[in-house]
Amino acid sequence: MEKCIAGVDEVGRGPLAGAVVTAAVILHRPIEGVTDSKKLSAAKRKQLAERIKNEARCFAYGRAEVEEIDQLNIHHATLLAMKRAIEALTIKPDEILVDGLYIPSVTIPCQAIVKGDSLIQAIGAASILAKVLRDEEMEKMELVYPGYGFAIHKGYATEMHRKLLQEKGPALSTVKVMRQFPQNCSPPNSQPWHLSGLTLPKQTRAVKHCAGLINYGLISIIAAGHTP
């Protein structure tokens, strides 16, 4: 009997805003065109996502919210989101193949494969489902927090996103959508950001220089009530 394999991948490790989203997929058979989601256009990803959902034996999503990312760090939050996707599968696989270097803590045999989303179709399918779902969530976020470009940059640290954060400051929102800055970062300028009389601590507006790259940490947007 053929071994039942589930592919698992994540989207959202690198952004400044939003949850990390994962998917787990068990395919019936290969689906033409399925590969690493980063190699596909948005339109092609959406097209393939529908095929995957219609033709896969089983698929499920997992996620870790911004609060969990802040509490656990992005590495452990990603593994938690992967574990949730695996546990949500309605078919128990014999083996799990995960894109990357690390595997989640699950009882099923699990193997990490570097560039697995390009090499293993089930992982590529998972990357497509996770990417399409997260992009849709960021597009909805733009409707709740207009003017921050979430529908365009999807929360990633693009020049546009960084510029908008510098110009506008963080929005006082009704949910926490921005990830916190590391404590050991230096502030990008000497002027604190003020929101409705609140002054954010310096570490929440810091910039960290690493290997020639500038990684912007995120603002914790704190309030309660409405959920996008």
Backbone as CSV, one residue per row, in Angstrom:
resi,resn,N_x,N_y,N_z,CA_x,CA_y,CA_z,C_x,C_y,C_z
1,MET,0.842,-1.202,0.000,0.000,0.000,0.000,0.878,1.253,0.000
2,GLU,0.527,2.210,-0.840,1.327,3.427,-0.966,1.268,4.255,0.309
3,LYS,2.433,4.770,0.701,2.518,5.584,1.911,1.752,6.886,1.731
4,CYS,1.045,7.284,2.777,0.279,8.538,2.775,1.186,9.661,3.278
5,ILE,1.475,10.617,2.391,2.407,11.700,2.694,1.656,13.026,2.787
6,ALA,1.951,13.784,3.820,1.419,15.146,3.937,2.556,16.137,3.763
7,GLY,2.334,17.142,2.945,3.294,18.227,2.795,2.867,19.412,3.635
8,VAL,3.832,20.076,4.256,3.532,21.204,5.150,4.450,22.378,4.812
9,ASP,3.872,23.567,4.769,4.678,24.767,4.558,4.015,25.940,5.251
10,GLU,4.780,27.037,5.367,4.300,28.239,6.044,4.443,29.453,5.146
11,VAL,3.672,30.477,5.479,3.812,31.799,4.873,3.669,32.812,5.995
12,GLY,4.570,33.780,6.026,4.431,34.842,7.016,5.513,34.889,8.069
13,ARG,6.647,34.238,7.835,7.746,34.344,8.806,8.374,35.732,8.783
14,GLY,8.458,36.333,7.608,9.205,37.573,7.467,8.456,38.885,7.604
15,PRO,7.137,38.918,7.503,6.427,40.196,7.510,6.517,40.955,8.826
16,LEU,6.178,42.228,8.737,6.081,43.073,9.916,4.718,42.959,10.584
17,ALA,3.728,42.502,9.840,2.359,42.496,10.359,1.653,41.195,10.006
18,GLY,0.676,40.845,10.814,-0.167,39.709,10.529,0.342,38.390,11.083
19,ALA,-0.520,37.390,11.007,-0.231,36.058,11.530,0.712,35.302,10.605
20,VAL,1.314,34.234,11.124,1.990,33.255,10.277,0.970,32.160,10.003
21,VAL,0.815,31.811,8.732,-0.209,30.864,8.289,0.474,29.636,7.704
22,THR,-0.035,28.470,8.030,0.515,27.217,7.510,-0.587,26.394,6.865
23,ALA,-0.162,25.445,6.048,-1.108,24.494,5.465,-0.457,23.122,5.428
24,ALA,-1.288,22.102,5.519,-0.864,20.713,5.359,-1.739,20.099,4.276
25,VAL,-1.122,19.390,3.340,-1.857,18.861,2.185,-1.466,17.411,1.923
26,ILE,-2.475,16.576,1.697,-2.275,15.209,1.215,-2.896,15.142,-0.171
27,LEU,-2.085,14.886,-1.183,-2.578,14.858,-2.557,-3.004,13.455,-2.978
28,HIS,-4.003,13.396,-3.865,-4.360,12.136,-4.514,-3.322,11.782,-5.566
29,ARG,-3.001,12.781,-6.366,-2.112,12.612,-7.514,-1.454,13.954,-7.811
30,PRO,-0.395,13.978,-8.615,0.244,15.250,-8.958,-0.730,16.201,-9.651
31,ILE,-0.542,17.484,-9.414,-1.341,18.525,-10.057,-0.385,19.394,-10.867
32,GLU,-0.610,19.469,-12.144,0.289,20.206,-13.031,0.420,21.669,-12.599
33,GLY,1.653,22.135,-12.529,1.906,23.538,-12.212,2.156,23.829,-10.754
34,VAL,1.896,22.866,-9.882,2.082,23.100,-8.446,3.572,23.105,-8.115
35,THR,4.010,24.178,-7.476,5.403,24.343,-7.072,5.456,25.386,-5.963
36,ASP,6.639,25.819,-5.625,6.829,26.875,-4.636,5.956,28.080,-4.985
37,SER,5.146,28.522,-4.051,4.215,29.630,-4.311,4.929,30.901,-4.743
38,LYS,6.174,31.088,-4.303,6.923,32.306,-4.644,7.266,32.369,-6.126
39,LYS,7.207,31.250,-6.810,7.522,31.213,-8.238,6.297,31.482,-9.108
40,LEU,5.154,31.684,-8.492,3.893,31.821,-9.221,3.310,33.214,-9.064
41,SER,2.570,33.647,-10.069,1.850,34.917,-9.961,0.674,34.753,-9.013
42,ALA,0.150,35.866,-8.537,-1.003,35.811,-7.629,-2.187,35.131,-8.300
43,ALA,-2.408,35.434,-9.575,-3.536,34.832,-10.296,-3.353,33.323,-10.429
44,LYS,-2.127,32.892,-10.731,-1.869,31.460,-10.875,-2.007,30.753,-9.534
45,ARG,-1.554,31.392,-8.460,-1.703,30.786,-7.129,-3.176,30.556,-6.804
46,LYS,-4.004,31.551,-7.065,-5.433,31.407,-6.769,-6.057,30.284,-7.592
47,GLN,-5.674,30.208,-8.862,-6.194,29.155,-9.729,-5.794,27.777,-9.209
48,LEU,-4.522,27.633,-8.870,-4.045,26.346,-8.374,-4.611,26.019,-7.001
49,ALA,-4.818,27.028,-6.171,-5.386,26.784,-4.840,-6.759,26.134,-4.950
50,GLU,-7.563,26.586,-5.898,-8.887,25.984,-6.083,-8.765,24.534,-6.538
51,ARG,-7.826,24.264,-7.435,-7.617,22.884,-7.874,-7.149,22.004,-6.720
52,ILE,-6.234,22.534,-5.940,-5.718,21.756,-4.801,-6.849,21.418,-3.836
53,LYS,-7.664,22.403,-3.508,-8.762,22.164,-2.555,-9.792,21.189,-3.118
54,ASN,-9.973,21.198,-4.430,-10.944,20.295,-5.049,-10.401,18.885,-5.252
55,GLU,-9.086,18.769,-5.472,-8.516,17.484,-5.869,-7.707,16.780,-4.781
56,ALA,-7.311,17.491,-3.743,-6.505,16.869,-2.684,-7.331,15.864,-1.888
57,ARG,-6.685,14.862,-1.362,-7.368,13.932,-0.455,-7.797,14.655,0.808
58,CYS,-6.930,15.567,1.241,-7.177,16.242,2.513,-6.274,17.467,2.591
59,PHE,-6.764,18.528,3.201,-5.914,19.688,3.482,-6.444,20.379,4.731
60,ALA,-5.564,21.104,5.387,-5.953,21.832,6.596,-5.009,23.012,6.782
61,TYR,-5.492,23.995,7.538,-4.705,25.193,7.824,-4.345,25.250,9.304
62,GLY,-3.258,25.945,9.574,-2.882,26.285,10.943,-2.413,27.724,10.959
63,ARG,-2.276,28.294,12.137,-1.825,29.680,12.224,-1.302,29.968,13.621
64,ALA,-0.493,30.992,13.702,-0.092,31.551,14.990,-0.308,33.049,14.882
65,GLU,-1.025,33.593,15.841,-1.373,35.009,15.805,-0.200,35.864,16.271
66,VAL,-0.339,37.169,16.068,0.732,38.106,16.405,1.115,37.998,17.877
67,GLU,0.125,37.866,18.753,0.421,37.737,20.182,1.299,36.519,20.451
68,GLU,1.027,35.419,19.747,1.822,34.200,19.935,3.229,34.366,19.366
69,ILE,3.340,35.074,18.257,4.660,35.350,17.687,5.491,36.164,18.664
70,ASP,4.869,37.187,19.258,5.576,38.024,20.229,6.000,37.223,21.458
71,GLN,5.140,36.300,21.893,5.422,35.532,23.107,6.460,34.438,22.868
72,LEU,6.359,33.755,21.729,7.165,32.557,21.489,8.411,32.817,20.653
73,ASN,8.429,33.824,19.854,9.326,34.198,18.756,8.824,33.536,17.474
74,ILE,9.261,34.075,16.339,8.693,33.637,15.064,9.020,32.178,14.758
75,HIS,10.190,31.705,15.170,10.562,30.311,14.903,9.602,29.345,15.587
76,HIS,9.422,29.501,16.890,8.557,28.581,17.626,7.084,28.782,17.280
77,ALA,6.703,30.005,16.960,5.320,30.246,16.545,5.031,29.556,15.215
78,THR,6.007,29.546,14.320,5.832,28.866,13.035,5.675,27.365,13.231
79,LEU,6.502,26.777,14.082,6.382,25.343,14.350,5.043,25.014,14.998
80,LEU,4.555,25.899,15.865,3.242,25.700,16.477,2.149,25.741,15.417
81,ALA,2.237,26.691,14.491,1.247,26.787,13.420,1.277,25.549,12.530
82,MET,2.466,25.019,12.269,2.577,23.782,11.489,1.922,22.617,12.219
83,LYS,2.182,22.529,13.510,1.582,21.461,14.308,0.062,21.543,14.259
84,ARG,-0.476,22.736,14.324,-1.930,22.912,14.278,-2.505,22.467,12.937
85,ALA,-1.805,22.762,11.849,-2.282,22.327,10.536,-2.280,20.806,10.443
86,ILE,-1.216,20.188,10.918,-1.117,18.725,10.880,-2.227,18.091,11.713
87,GLU,-2.447,18.617,12.899,-3.467,18.051,13.787,-4.880,18.277,13.264
88,ALA,-5.045,19.244,12.369,-6.373,19.521,11.813,-6.712,18.633,10.620
89,LEU,-5.739,17.884,10.102,-6.014,16.980,8.979,-7.014,15.908,9.396
90,THR,-7.963,15.624,8.530,-8.962,14.591,8.835,-8.468,13.192,8.465
91,ILE,-7.373,13.122,7.731,-6.707,11.853,7.429,-5.331,11.886,8.084
92,LYS,-4.996,10.863,8.842,-3.687,10.822,9.494,-2.651,10.300,8.508
93,PRO,-1.644,11.103,8.170,-0.626,10.642,7.220,0.358,9.675,7.870
94,ASP,1.043,8.907,7.031,2.107,8.030,7.520,3.393,8.808,7.769
95,GLU,3.576,9.864,7.005,4.792,10.666,7.114,4.479,12.109,6.733
96,ILE,5.224,13.029,7.332,5.059,14.454,7.053,6.363,14.994,6.492
97,LEU,6.259,15.729,5.400,7.407,16.389,4.792,7.218,17.893,4.934
98,VAL,8.199,18.541,5.551,8.095,19.964,5.877,9.146,20.748,5.108
99,ASP,8.755,21.877,4.563,9.727,22.737,3.898,10.659,23.383,4.923
100,GLY,11.952,23.407,4.625,12.880,24.111,5.505,13.829,23.197,6.249
101,LEU,14.233,23.665,7.433,15.252,22.978,8.229,14.718,22.347,9.506
102,TYR,13.524,22.742,9.935,13.037,22.340,11.254,11.669,21.681,11.146
103,ILE,11.407,20.789,12.090,10.132,20.074,12.089,9.363,20.387,13.370
104,PRO,8.033,20.371,13.287,7.227,20.595,14.487,7.222,19.370,15.382
105,SER,6.792,19.559,16.608,6.725,18.468,17.576,5.410,17.717,17.395
106,VAL,5.460,16.639,16.621,4.283,15.807,16.376,4.681,14.342,16.528
107,THR,3.701,13.481,16.692,3.975,12.055,16.895,4.194,11.305,15.584
108,ILE,3.804,11.895,14.470,3.960,11.260,13.161,5.390,11.474,12.664
109,PRO,6.011,10.476,12.039,7.348,10.677,11.477,7.393,11.898,10.564
110,CYS,8.424,12.702,10.733,8.472,14.003,10.073,9.879,14.248,9.532
111,GLN,9.963,14.821,8.350,11.253,15.101,7.726,11.256,16.522,7.177
112,ALA,12.322,17.266,7.444,12.484,18.614,6.900,13.278,18.535,5.602
113,ILE,12.823,19.252,4.589,13.471,19.233,3.282,13.715,20.669,2.835
114,VAL,14.975,21.034,2.689,15.322,22.372,2.211,14.839,22.532,0.775
115,LYS,14.162,23.637,0.513,13.541,23.910,-0.789,12.513,22.840,-1.149
116,GLY,11.917,22.271,-0.127,10.919,21.233,-0.348,9.722,21.699,-1.141
117,ASP,9.406,23.007,-1.054,8.255,23.513,-1.801,8.476,23.465,-3.306
118,SER,9.738,23.395,-3.741,10.044,23.239,-5.163,10.241,21.777,-5.552
119,LEU,10.575,20.941,-4.573,10.935,19.553,-4.861,9.793,18.564,-4.664
120,ILE,8.907,18.851,-3.718,7.834,17.924,-3.352,6.484,18.597,-3.602
121,GLN,5.659,17.990,-4.453,4.399,18.643,-4.810,3.481,18.889,-3.623
122,ALA,3.440,17.967,-2.697,2.554,18.163,-1.543,2.976,19.386,-0.736
123,ILE,4.286,19.622,-0.631,4.766,20.811,0.079,4.469,22.059,-0.742
124,GLY,4.700,21.983,-2.051,4.358,23.109,-2.915,2.887,23.459,-2.821
125,ALA,2.030,22.439,-2.775,0.590,22.674,-2.638,0.282,23.371,-1.322
126,ALA,0.960,22.950,-0.255,0.759,23.592,1.049,1.199,25.050,1.007
127,SER,2.305,25.320,0.323,2.782,26.701,0.235,1.784,27.576,-0.509
128,ILE,1.150,27.031,-1.533,0.157,27.790,-2.304,-1.079,28.084,-1.460
129,LEU,-1.602,27.071,-0.774,-2.797,27.291,0.053,-2.523,28.309,1.150
130,ALA,-1.387,28.186,1.812,-1.062,29.112,2.900,-0.891,30.533,2.377
131,LYS,-0.223,30.680,1.236,0.013,32.003,0.659,-1.288,32.670,0.242
132,VAL,-2.150,31.938,-0.431,-3.418,32.514,-0.894,-4.281,32.936,0.289
133,LEU,-4.358,32.087,1.318,-5.169,32.432,2.484,-4.614,33.663,3.187
134,ARG,-3.313,33.705,3.408,-2.737,34.854,4.118,-2.885,36.143,3.317
135,ASP,-2.683,36.071,2.002,-2.866,37.265,1.168,-4.297,37.780,1.252
136,GLU,-5.255,36.867,1.258,-6.659,37.280,1.382,-6.906,37.974,2.716
137,GLU,-6.290,37.467,3.764,-6.447,38.090,5.078,-5.854,39.499,5.100
138,MET,-4.703,39.675,4.450,-4.078,40.993,4.418,-4.887,41.974,3.572
139,GLU,-5.531,41.491,2.534,-6.401,42.355,1.731,-7.605,42.818,2.553
140,LYS,-8.129,41.943,3.395,-9.220,42.342,4.290,-8.722,43.333,5.340
141,MET,-7.478,43.159,5.774,-6.905,44.071,6.758,-6.834,45.497,6.211
142,GLU,-6.584,45.617,4.914,-6.531,46.937,4.284,-7.869,47.663,4.417
143,LEU,-8.963,46.917,4.390,-10.287,47.533,4.526,-10.508,48.056,5.938
144,VAL,-9.926,47.391,6.907,-10.089,47.795,8.304,-9.121,48.918,8.661
145,TYR,-7.902,48.856,8.111,-6.870,49.863,8.383,-6.437,50.510,7.073
146,PRO,-7.290,51.316,6.447,-6.953,51.897,5.141,-5.763,52.842,5.229
147,GLY,-5.041,52.914,4.124,-3.927,53.847,4.050,-2.581,53.260,4.402
148,TYR,-2.549,51.991,4.846,-1.281,51.364,5.206,-0.783,50.372,4.156
149,GLY,-1.540,50.200,3.097,-1.065,49.401,1.975,-1.011,47.907,2.186
150,PHE,-1.764,47.388,3.157,-1.684,45.954,3.440,-2.046,45.092,2.232
151,ALA,-2.969,45.567,1.389,-3.370,44.792,0.216,-2.251,44.695,-0.807
152,ILE,-1.291,45.626,-0.732,-0.183,45.646,-1.693,1.038,44.915,-1.149
153,HIS,1.512,45.332,0.028,2.758,44.740,0.543,2.536,43.499,1.391
154,LYS,1.286,43.211,1.732,0.922,42.010,2.492,1.620,41.913,3.849
155,GLY,2.021,43.069,4.385,2.650,43.084,5.695,4.155,42.966,5.671
156,TYR,4.744,42.727,4.497,6.193,42.565,4.407,6.903,43.915,4.511
157,ALA,8.191,43.868,4.825,8.965,45.086,5.085,9.453,45.721,3.789
158,THR,8.531,45.999,2.896,8.890,46.668,1.652,9.212,48.127,1.930
159,GLU,9.830,48.771,0.952,10.123,50.202,1.102,8.838,50.988,1.336
160,MET,7.781,50.599,0.619,6.491,51.275,0.781,5.972,51.145,2.209
161,HIS,6.022,49.926,2.747,5.498,49.687,4.092,6.298,50.463,5.132
162,ARG,7.618,50.409,5.030,8.455,51.125,5.986,8.204,52.632,5.913
163,LYS,8.055,53.135,4.686,7.829,54.571,4.510,6.501,54.989,5.128
164,LEU,5.461,54.170,4.915,4.147,54.493,5.482,4.184,54.480,7.004
165,LEU,4.895,53.515,7.582,5.003,53.468,9.036,5.758,54.677,9.571
166,GLN,6.797,55.103,8.850,7.556,56.268,9.286,6.738,57.550,9.158
167,GLU,5.974,57.653,8.071,5.205,58.871,7.819,3.966,58.964,8.700
168,LYS,3.247,57.860,8.822,1.952,57.873,9.495,2.028,57.447,10.951
169,GLY,3.090,56.690,11.293,3.104,56.070,12.600,2.118,54.920,12.599
170,PRO,2.111,54.107,13.629,1.159,53.000,13.706,-0.245,53.521,13.941
171,ALA,-1.207,52.861,13.363,-2.598,53.255,13.566,-3.095,52.697,14.888
172,LEU,-3.891,53.472,15.598,-4.577,52.922,16.767,-5.671,52.022,16.242
173,SER,-5.462,50.743,16.322,-6.412,49.809,15.750,-7.171,49.090,16.849
174,THR,-8.111,48.263,16.433,-8.911,47.534,17.402,-8.413,46.118,17.619
175,VAL,-7.380,45.720,16.909,-6.748,44.426,17.160,-5.247,44.609,17.060
176,LYS,-4.536,43.675,17.581,-3.084,43.742,17.516,-2.632,43.050,16.239
177,VAL,-2.107,43.821,15.304,-1.728,43.246,14.022,-0.243,43.376,13.730
178,MET,0.485,44.184,14.483,1.886,44.439,14.200,2.770,43.707,15.204
179,ARG,3.851,43.152,14.717,4.765,42.415,15.583,5.715,43.370,16.290
180,GLN,6.145,42.999,17.471,6.977,43.877,18.282,8.415,43.906,17.792
181,PHE,9.090,45.040,18.100,10.510,45.174,17.809,11.316,44.389,18.828
182,PRO,12.478,43.871,18.418,13.397,43.284,19.395,13.833,44.332,20.405
183,GLN,14.119,43.891,21.613,14.486,44.810,22.683,15.850,45.465,22.455
184,ASN,16.732,44.823,21.694,18.105,45.318,21.579,18.331,46.194,20.359
185,CYS,17.259,46.726,19.771,17.400,47.535,18.574,17.580,49.006,18.910
186,SER,18.125,49.736,17.963,18.314,51.166,18.122,17.183,51.912,17.441
187,PRO,16.707,53.015,18.004,15.627,53.762,17.379,16.076,54.414,16.085
188,PRO,15.193,54.483,15.060,15.576,55.062,13.785,15.735,56.564,13.833
189,ASN,15.134,57.223,14.802,15.300,58.658,14.945,15.047,59.017,16.393
190,SER,15.234,60.258,16.720,15.153,60.661,18.124,13.755,61.076,18.552
191,GLN,12.829,61.131,17.601,11.494,61.605,17.935,10.562,60.433,18.233
192,PRO,9.936,60.411,19.389,8.989,59.329,19.689,7.730,59.470,18.857
193,TRP,7.069,58.346,18.617,5.785,58.363,17.929,4.685,58.524,18.964
194,HIS,3.764,59.413,18.688,2.660,59.646,19.605,1.357,59.193,18.951
195,LEU,0.554,58.462,19.673,-0.768,58.132,19.183,-1.778,58.438,20.257
196,SER,-2.643,59.364,19.933,-3.718,59.760,20.843,-3.202,59.973,22.257
197,GLY,-2.087,60.668,22.363,-1.547,60.975,23.676,-0.636,59.911,24.243
198,LEU,-0.484,58.776,23.532,0.381,57.704,24.023,1.739,57.809,23.351
199,THR,2.807,57.669,24.105,4.154,57.650,23.546,4.670,56.227,23.574
200,LEU,5.037,55.706,22.414,5.535,54.342,22.357,6.959,54.284,22.880
201,PRO,7.326,53.231,23.607,8.709,53.079,24.045,9.632,52.947,22.851
202,LYS,10.883,53.354,23.040,11.819,53.387,21.924,11.989,52.034,21.254
203,GLN,11.959,50.960,22.048,12.225,49.663,21.454,11.145,49.252,20.468
204,THR,9.958,49.881,20.534,8.903,49.504,19.605,9.036,50.196,18.266
205,ARG,9.978,51.116,18.137,10.169,51.782,16.856,11.615,51.657,16.399
206,ALA,12.202,50.513,16.712,13.630,50.348,16.484,13.934,49.782,15.114
207,VAL,15.176,49.955,14.716,15.680,49.381,13.477,16.922,48.575,13.800
208,LYS,17.002,47.388,13.277,18.148,46.522,13.547,18.931,46.303,12.259
209,HIS,20.229,46.580,12.294,21.085,46.357,11.141,21.731,44.983,11.285
210,CYS,21.589,44.170,10.277,22.135,42.815,10.355,22.568,42.385,8.963
211,ALA,23.822,42.027,8.801,24.354,41.536,7.527,23.997,42.476,6.379
212,GLY,24.032,43.772,6.649,23.766,44.746,5.601,22.300,44.982,5.333
213,LEU,21.427,44.315,6.063,19.991,44.461,5.851,19.381,45.234,6.997
214,ILE,18.301,45.928,6.711,17.569,46.630,7.758,16.277,45.876,7.991
215,ASN,16.110,45.359,9.192,14.893,44.633,9.537,14.062,45.488,10.475
216,TYR,12.925,45.890,10.026,12.062,46.716,10.855,11.211,45.807,11.730
217,GLY,11.307,45.965,13.022,10.407,45.280,13.918,9.084,45.999,13.901
218,LEU,8.048,45.440,14.521,6.733,46.032,14.387,6.167,46.600,15.649
219,ILE,5.234,47.441,15.426,4.575,48.108,16.529,3.477,47.204,17.074
220,SER,3.374,47.138,18.360,2.236,46.450,18.946,1.062,47.417,18.931
221,ILE,0.050,47.065,18.200,-1.109,47.926,18.104,-2.106,47.395,19.118
222,ILE,-2.378,48.172,20.111,-3.089,47.657,21.272,-4.433,48.347,21.432
223,ALA,-5.456,47.572,21.419,-6.798,48.033,21.730,-7.678,46.801,21.709
224,ALA,-8.935,46.949,21.927,-9.786,45.771,21.968,-11.074,46.049,21.236
225,GLY,-11.666,44.998,20.748,-12.977,45.172,20.155,-13.121,44.499,18.822
226,HIS,-13.114,45.274,17.751,-13.435,44.813,16.412,-12.363,43.877,15.870
227,THR,-12.752,42.827,15.196,-11.828,41.912,14.541,-12.062,41.972,13.047
228,PRO,-10.995,42.146,12.238,-11.193,42.247,10.793,-11.668,40.924,10.213
